[in-house]
């Protein structure tokens, strides 16, 4: 049965539909203007492709533009319609589970599209739902043996996905920028040896084709969150996108960046809260767990936390990870290095593998207490 979002209530209406005192209709203005805007119709799980096609043709025949998106169970956007039109055009059509008129500029990312939440899989490892996963690895891929050693250590200490930068965007042009394509080959070899899926950052549109065979997920870094050409290009691929929040971005801007990916056809998006810039000088950034929780409420997409960049302090990674799990995060992305003092990039914010193992041991009982499961991956030597 169709369900109308509260936004579809006439302006000034009470829950029973009566006008509030002071509303123009209450003081003699008889005419009422129905709210208009884009309506989001969520496709019913049991609807067939034929049901959806029939409904779209019916909507278009009524003079309303309709677009279909493969997000969640499926979404039909109806442009510039009123409440009355929605009821007249859709009524109780069996192809639609519910309809709402979004009061935010992001539409496909809203929680109402998939109330139970979307589960995104990186190489078979789920993020979202009841699971909590650890993505770990060095900031940069430093060499074939180095990334293999790091991958083995991370796999043995609770990580289920390997991170590592082949291309590194650095604030200074004189700092290590990554080894490039050869580093992607080293990452793929580490994946083959350990079974850990790989996520690595993509900096530009022309890198996508080169990176595609080597990675299981593409990371969009904080500095690229609003690189709309890159987002549009990544929306057209069939691999997950790990989208970091810009360090000066609002939650709305973050979700609109995700909207670019969803609108373009890629609904496999994981959001990463990685800290924002504030007046605090005691940490590298400020980990905004309130915004992480807000994003979880607003969107059906999984949301994870990066405590390494947010704090810049190895001793703070464990407490912030524990807090993130308790606050509802779907996972963490942590920088781990076997010898942080020798790291070519961001070693001062990395923890050692044994510290990751200790943290994973502390996470398990908290996950159970809040109804989550710490994801374990059957990794090990493949050859």
C-alpha positions in Angstrom: 0.0 0.0 0.0 1.3 3.5 -0.8 2.5 5.6 2.0 2.8 9.4 1.8 5.8 11.0 3.5 4.9 13.8 6.1 6.3 16.2 3.5 3.2 15.6 1.5 1.0 17.1 4.1 -0.4 20.5 3.0 1.6 23.5 4.5 0.6 24.3 8.0 -1.4 21.1 8.5 -1.6 19.2 11.8 -1.2 15.5 11.9 -5.0 15.1 11.5 -4.9 17.4 8.4 -6.6 20.4 10.1 -4.8 23.8 9.7 -2.9 25.2 12.6 -4.1 28.5 14.1 -2.5 31.4 12.2 -2.5 29.4 8.9 -4.0 31.5 6.1 -6.7 28.9 5.6 -7.7 29.3 9.3 -8.3 33.0 8.9 -10.3 33.1 5.8 -8.0 32.4 2.9 -9.9 29.5 1.3 -7.5 28.7 -1.5 -4.8 26.2 -0.7 -1.8 25.6 -2.9 -0.7 22.0 -2.8 3.1 21.4 -2.4 4.9 20.6 -5.6 8.2 19.1 -6.3 10.0 15.9 -7.2 8.3 12.8 -5.9 10.2 9.7 -5.1 8.3 6.4 -5.7 10.0 3.4 -4.2 9.4 0.3 -6.3 7.7 -2.6 -4.5 10.0 -5.6 -4.0 7.5 -7.9 -5.7 7.0 -5.6 -8.7 8.2 -7.0 -12.1 10.1 -5.1 -14.8 6.8 -5.2 -16.8 4.9 -3.6 -13.8 7.5 -0.8 -13.6 7.5 -0.2 -17.4 3.7 0.0 -17.5 3.7 2.5 -14.6 6.3 4.7 -16.2 4.4 4.8 -19.5 1.3 5.7 -17.6 3.0 8.6 -15.7 4.6 9.9 -18.9 1.2 9.7 -20.7 -0.2 12.0 -17.9 2.4 14.6 -18.9 4.8 14.0 -16.0 8.5 13.3 -16.6 9.6 10.0 -15.0 13.1 8.5 -14.6 14.0 5.1 -13.3 17.0 4.4 -11.1 18.4 1.0 -10.0 18.9 2.0 -6.3 17.7 -0.2 -3.5 14.6 -2.0 -4.8 14.3 0.5 -7.6 13.3 4.2 -7.6 11.1 6.2 -10.0 11.6 10.0 -9.8 8.6 12.1 -10.9 9.5 15.7 -11.7 7.3 18.7 -10.7 4.2 17.0 -9.4 1.6 17.9 -6.7 0.1 15.8 -4.0 -3.1 15.5 -6.0 -1.3 14.4 -9.2 0.6 11.8 -7.3 -2.6 10.3 -5.9 -4.3 10.5 -9.3 -1.4 9.1 -11.3 -0.1 6.4 -9.0 -3.0 5.8 -6.6 -2.4 2.3 -5.1 -0.4 1.0 -8.1 1.0 -2.5 -7.2 4.4 -1.5 -8.6 4.9 1.1 -5.9 5.6 0.5 -2.2 5.6 4.1 -1.0 5.9 7.6 -2.3 7.5 10.6 -0.6 8.3 14.2 -1.5 11.9 14.8 -0.4 12.7 18.0 1.5 16.4 17.7 0.8 18.3 18.2 -2.5 19.6 14.6 -2.3 16.9 12.1 -3.3 18.3 8.7 -4.1 20.6 8.7 -1.1 17.8 9.2 1.4 17.1 6.6 4.1 13.4 6.2 2.9 14.7 4.6 -0.4 16.0 1.6 1.5 14.9 1.7 5.1 16.7 -1.4 6.1 20.0 0.0 4.7 22.1 -0.9 1.7 24.8 -3.5 2.1 27.9 -2.9 -0.1 30.3 -5.7 -0.8 34.0 -5.1 -1.4 35.3 -8.3 -3.0 32.8 -10.3 -1.0 33.2 -8.5 2.3 29.9 -6.8 3.4 29.6 -3.3 4.8 26.2 -2.3 6.2 23.5 -4.3 7.9 24.7 -5.9 11.1 28.3 -6.3 10.1 31.3 -4.1 11.1 34.4 -4.4 9.0 38.0 -3.3 9.3 39.9 -1.9 6.3 43.6 -1.6 7.0 47.0 -1.1 5.5 49.7 1.5 4.9 49.0 5.0 3.6 51.2 4.3 0.5 52.3 1.1 -1.3 56.0 1.2 -0.8 57.2 -1.9 -2.6 56.3 -5.4 -3.6 57.6 -7.1 -0.4 56.5 -4.2 1.8 52.9 -4.4 0.8 52.9 -8.2 1.0 54.3 -8.1 4.5 51.7 -5.4 5.5 48.8 -7.4 3.9 49.8 -10.6 5.8 50.1 -8.7 9.0 46.7 -7.0 8.6 45.0 -10.2 7.6 46.4 -11.9 10.7 45.1 -9.1 13.0 41.5 -8.6 12.0 41.5 -6.7 8.7 39.1 -7.8 6.0 40.1 -5.3 3.3 43.5 -4.0 2.3 44.1 -0.3 1.7 47.1 1.2 0.1 47.8 4.2 -2.1 49.4 3.7 -5.5 48.9 7.4 -6.3 49.2 9.8 -3.4 47.8 13.4 -3.5 50.1 15.3 -1.2 49.9 18.9 0.1 53.5 19.4 -0.8 54.9 18.7 -4.3 58.2 17.6 -2.7 56.7 14.7 -0.7 56.3 11.1 -1.8 53.6 10.9 -4.5 53.4 7.1 -4.8 54.9 4.5 -7.2 52.0 4.6 -9.6 50.9 1.7 -11.8 53.6 -0.7 -10.6 52.2 -0.3 -7.1 48.8 -1.5 -8.4 50.5 -4.7 -9.5 52.0 -5.1 -6.1 48.6 -4.6 -4.5 47.1 -7.2 -6.8 49.9 -9.7 -5.8 49.2 -9.1 -2.1 45.5 -9.7 -2.7 46.3 -13.0 -4.5 48.6 -14.1 -1.6 46.3 -13.2 1.3 42.8 -13.1 -0.1 42.2 -9.5 1.1 40.2 -7.4 -1.4 41.9 -4.1 -2.3 40.8 -0.5 -2.1 43.0 2.3 -3.5 42.5 6.0 -4.3 41.7 7.2 -7.8 42.8 10.8 -8.5 41.5 11.5 -12.0 39.1 10.2 -14.7 41.9 9.0 -16.9 43.2 6.6 -14.1 39.9 4.6 -13.9 40.6 2.3 -16.8 44.2 1.6 -15.7 43.2 0.9 -12.1 40.1 -1.2 -12.8 41.7 -4.7 -13.1 43.8 -4.2 -9.9 41.3 -2.9 -7.3 38.1 -4.2 -5.8 36.9 -0.7 -4.8 37.9 2.9 -5.8 38.5 5.4 -3.1 37.6 9.1 -3.7 39.7 11.1 -1.3 38.6 14.2 0.7 40.2 16.6 -1.7 38.2 15.0 -4.6 34.8 14.7 -2.9 33.5 17.5 -5.2 35.4 16.5 -8.3 32.2 16.1 -10.2 33.8 14.9 -13.4 35.5 12.1 -11.5 32.2 11.2 -9.7 30.3 11.1 -12.9 32.9 8.8 -14.4 32.9 6.5 -11.4 29.2 6.3 -11.4 29.4 4.3 -14.6 31.5 1.4 -13.3 30.4 -1.8 -11.6 32.7 -1.6 -8.6 32.1 0.0 -5.2 33.2 3.6 -4.4 34.6 4.5 -1.0 33.7 8.2 -0.7 35.5 10.3 1.9 33.9 13.5 3.3 35.8 16.7 2.5 37.4 18.2 5.5 35.3 21.4 5.1 32.2 19.7 3.7 28.7 19.7 5.3 26.8 16.4 5.6 24.5 17.7 2.8 27.4 18.3 0.5 28.8 14.9 1.3 25.5 13.2 0.5 25.1 15.2 -2.7 28.5 13.9 -3.8 27.1 10.4 -3.2 24.0 11.4 -5.2 26.2 12.0 -8.2 27.3 8.3 -8.0 23.8 7.0 -7.4 22.2 9.1 -10.1 24.8 7.9 -12.6 24.0 4.3 -11.9 26.4 3.1 -9.2 24.6 2.3 -6.0 27.6 0.6 -4.4 28.8 3.6 -2.3 30.4 3.6 1.1 30.7 6.9 2.9 33.7 7.7 5.1 33.8 10.2 7.9 37.5 11.2 8.1 37.5 14.3 10.2 36.8 18.0 9.6 39.0 21.0 10.1 38.2 23.0 13.2 40.0 25.4 15.6 41.3 22.4 17.6 45.1 22.2 17.2 45.5 19.1 19.4 44.6 16.6 16.6 45.1 16.6 12.9 41.4 17.1 12.3 38.3 16.6 14.4 36.5 13.3 14.1 32.8 14.3 13.7 31.0 11.3 15.1 27.8 13.3 15.4 27.8 13.9 11.6 28.5 10.2 11.1 25.4 9.3 13.1 23.4 12.0 11.3 24.5 10.5 7.9 23.4 7.1 9.1 20.0 8.5 9.9 19.7 10.4 6.6 21.0 7.8 4.2 20.6 4.1 3.4 24.3 3.9 2.4 26.9 2.3 4.8 29.0 4.8 6.7 32.5 4.1 8.1 35.1 6.1 10.0 38.7 6.9 9.3 40.2 7.6 12.8 43.8 7.8 11.4 43.4 10.9 9.3 40.9 12.4 11.8 43.2 12.3 14.8 46.7 12.0 13.4 47.7 10.3 16.6 48.1 6.5 16.9 47.1 6.5 20.6 43.7 8.0 19.7 42.8 5.5 17.0 41.6 2.7 19.4 39.3 4.9 21.5 37.8 6.6 18.4 37.3 3.3 16.7 35.5 1.9 19.8 33.4 5.1 19.9 32.5 4.8 16.2 31.3 1.3 16.6 29.2 2.2 19.6 27.7 5.2 17.7 26.6 3.1 14.8 29.4 3.1 12.2 29.5 0.2 9.8 33.3 -0.1 9.8 36.7 1.7 10.0 39.6 2.4 7.7 42.8 2.4 9.7 46.4 3.1 8.6 48.6 0.2 9.7 52.4 -0.2 9.0 54.8 -2.8 10.3 57.4 -0.1 10.9 55.7 3.4 11.1 59.0 5.2 11.6 60.2 4.0 8.2 57.0 4.8 6.3 57.2 6.9 3.2 53.9 8.5 3.9 51.9 9.4 7.1 53.8 7.0 9.4 53.2 9.3 12.4 49.5 8.4 12.3 49.8 4.6 11.7 49.5 1.8 14.2 51.4 -1.4 14.2 49.9 -4.8 13.2 49.8 -6.1 16.8 48.0 -3.0 17.9 45.4 -3.7 15.2 45.0 -7.2 16.6 44.5 -5.8 20.1 41.9 -3.4 18.9 40.0 -6.1 17.0 39.9 -8.1 20.2 38.3 -5.1 22.0 35.8 -4.5 19.2 34.3 -7.9 19.2 32.4 -7.7 22.6 31.2 -4.2 21.9 29.9 -5.3 18.5 28.0 -8.1 20.2 26.6 -5.6 22.8 25.2 -3.3 20.1 23.8 -6.0 17.9 26.6 -6.1 15.4 29.1 -8.7 14.2 32.8 -8.1 13.7 33.4 -9.3 10.1 35.9 -12.1 9.8 37.4 -13.1 6.5 38.8 -16.6 5.8 42.1 -15.2 4.6 45.5 -16.8 4.7 48.3 -17.9 2.4 47.0 -18.7 -1.0 50.3 -20.0 -2.4 
